[in-house]
């Protein structure tokens, strides 16, 4: 299983092009890579079949929040109750993206969607896994869709701070760090699960090309600012779902 979280990176290295489609374009300075993986190709990719939209650009740009909102709309139902879950350890900067994102969400009802949000924290502190907590809360809320927000790993360090991925496949918490976690997806949650992820770490071996360095993860010197900017962009995009359309 490829532990890197970005489908766009995996697509670049696939020699066999059958079973997936990649469309690239640019809007207002934001690069968009739309990857669709069929069930026949998911084992080769090491990722679930589905749609993965990668945006590349400045998270603080005026265009990003709007394009991000439109990307999220592509992978969730047309209306209903949305439950956003911020995963990760809020006390570790490179793992705090999920928590910071949901803290900025204004819960309530809108034209097409209502929003509710929670921070899951980590099982070592709460005694309950993120997957179990999310399932229980989603049932209580009678959610029509879950949006799981979490930090990812990437292969190219230049993607840290410039990239965000939106998918309709759910996610495995901590998979970028090879953690053994339960998958959060439509099959386990009982409702559609979208995922929003920002790469905040990269394997050292991707930089040094030394296989022995694969056990180390590194991040950017300004990761605190990177995480905050992307969290603000995600909060703005999800809040705008309540009032758009």
TAPE-V260861 format. One line per field, one symbol per residue. burial: # if it has 24 or more other ideal C-beta (glycine too) atoms within 12 Angstrom, else .. A space follows every 50 residues. Layout:
# TAPE-V260861
burial=???
This chain:
# TAPE-V260861
burial=.##########........#.#.......########...#...#.#### #########.#.###.#######.###..###########.######### #####.#.....##########......###.###.##..#.######## #######.###################.#.######.##.########## ###..#..........####..#..#################...
